[in-house]
Structure formats: C-alpha cells, structure tokens
Amino acid sequence: MSFLAVNWLAVVLATVASFAFGAVWYMSLSKQWMTALGKTRDQLDPSYTPFIWSVAVEFVMAYFIALFTPALMGTVDIGAGALTGFLCWFGFVLTVMIMNHRYEGMKWSLTLIDSAHVLGVLVIQGVVIGLFGPVAAAVAA
C-alpha cells in the first residue's frame, strides 16, 4: 500500500465539501449546540483558529477515507466511499465521543449534534472521493 497513492484532488474537494457542510450544520443548530454545550457566544473563541483547525483535521480525515476505501472495499466508488465513512464514524468517532462526553459530563444532545456532524463529514467525504475514483483513474484521465 502506497500512502501517497490517493486522489489528491478528491481529498481537497472532499475537505471543502465537508467544511461547507459543517458551516451549514452548525449555523442551523447554533442555538441548540450552545445550549447543549452550556456556554454563551461570548465564552467561545472569537478567532479564526478553530476554523483553521477544522480545515486541517478534515483534510486528514479525507485523506484517510481515500486511503481506507480501496483497502477495505476493494474499489473506490460512491457506495464504497460512503460506507467507509460510515464505518469509520461508527467504529471510532461515535464510540470515542460517547466515551469522552460521558466522562466530561456533557449532555447527550451535544453528543448527538457533534457526532451527527462528523457522520455527515465522513459520508460526504466518502461520496466525493467515490465520485472521483482511485488515483489511477485520475492519472489516466
């Protein structure tokens, strides 16, 4: 397995698409999210730093979806990408969020909002990566 043999255009576009989804998700649920978080707008970081981190980590997630999809599914298409995103979410993200939020005493509504966001991120990334196919298809085009 070559760790660089991914469709980088698909990874970048998956990052953009998932970041856009997150913007819509949290703008739509901002009131519910702040209530679940137990903070006011004034208590949050007003800088761009969280947004920069979001793009960076979503790029890493998209890279791993692009890397894992052919390894797990044997192919890179929309269904395989979406399923890989779902499996990564269910196996790692949801479980870790539940564990951490229970130790932190967070509300279940926060776990639901945040974990559903990451589910959307990973499935959208899988779909975008599936649309573009494997790196060989990108090179051959």
N, C-alpha and C positions, 0 to 999 in steps of 0.2 A: 504494500500500500504506500503510495506516494502522498505525503502530507501536503504537497503543493499542487497536486493534480485535482483541483476543483475549478469550477467555472466561476472565475473571479467577478465577471460582470454580473452573474446571477447573485453572488454573495453581496455585492454592493447594492444592487437593486432590491434584494430581499431586506437589507438593512434599512433602506429608505422607506420601503413599503411598511415594514413593521414599526418604524418610528412614527410614521404618519398615523398608523392605526392607534398607537399609544396616545398620540396627541388628541385624537378624536375620543378615544375611550375615557381618558381622564378629564377632558373638558366636559364630556357628557355626564360623568359621575363625580365631578369635583366636590359637590356638596356632600354626597354620601360618603365619599372617600375621606374627607376631612373629619366628618362626624365619626367614622369608624376608627380613624387614626387618633382622634381625641386632641387635635390641635387646631389652632386658628391659622389663617393665612399669614399673619404676622410672625408666627413661630417657625415658619418654613424658610429655607434658604432662598433668598431672592436672586441669587446669582445664576449664571448660566452653567455652573459646574455640574449640577445633576443632569442637565440635558447633554452635556459633553460625555459624561459617563454613560448615559443611556445609549448614545450612538456607538460608543466604543464596545460596550458589552453586547449590544445587539449585533454588531459586526462579528464578534467572536461566536455568538450563538448561530448566526447564519453560516459561518464557516464550518462549524461542526455539523450542522444539518446537511450541508453539501458534502462533507466528508463521510458522515454516517449513512446517508441514504443509500448509496450503491453498495456499501458494505453490508448493511442489514437487509436490504430489499432485493439486491441483485440487479436493480435498474434505477434509473432516475426519470421519473415522470411525475405528474401532478399527484396521483394517488399515493405513490411511494413516498414522495416528499411530505405530503400532509400526514400520512401515517407515522413517519419517522418523527415529525414534530410532535404529534400527539403522544407517542410512546416516550419520548424524552421528557415531555411535560409530566405525564402520569407517573413515570418511574422515578424521576429526580426532582422536578420543580414542585409539584403538588405535595409530595411527601415531605420535602425539606421545609416548605412554607408551613405546613400543618405543624410539624415538629417545632420549628423556631417560634411561630406565633403562639403556640401553647405555652412554651417556656417564658415568653415575653409577656404573657397575659393579654395579648391583643384580642380584639373582638373577632368573632367568626366572620362578620361582614367584611372586615378588612382582608381576611384570608380569601374570601370569595372574590372580592373585587380584584385584588392583586394577582391571584392565581389564574383567574379567568383572563386577565390581561396577558399574562405570559403564555397561556394556551393560545390565544389569538396570535400573538407574536410568532410562536414556533410553527403553528399551522400555516400562517401566511408566508413565512419564510420557506417552509417546505413546498408550498404551492408555487411560489416564484421560482425557486430552484428547480422544481419539476418542470415548469414551463420552458426553461432554458436548456434543460437536459445536462448530460455529463460534459466534462471538459473536452472530450474527444469530439463531440458534436460542435462545440464552439470553435475548436481549432479547424475542423474540416469545413466550416461554413465560410 
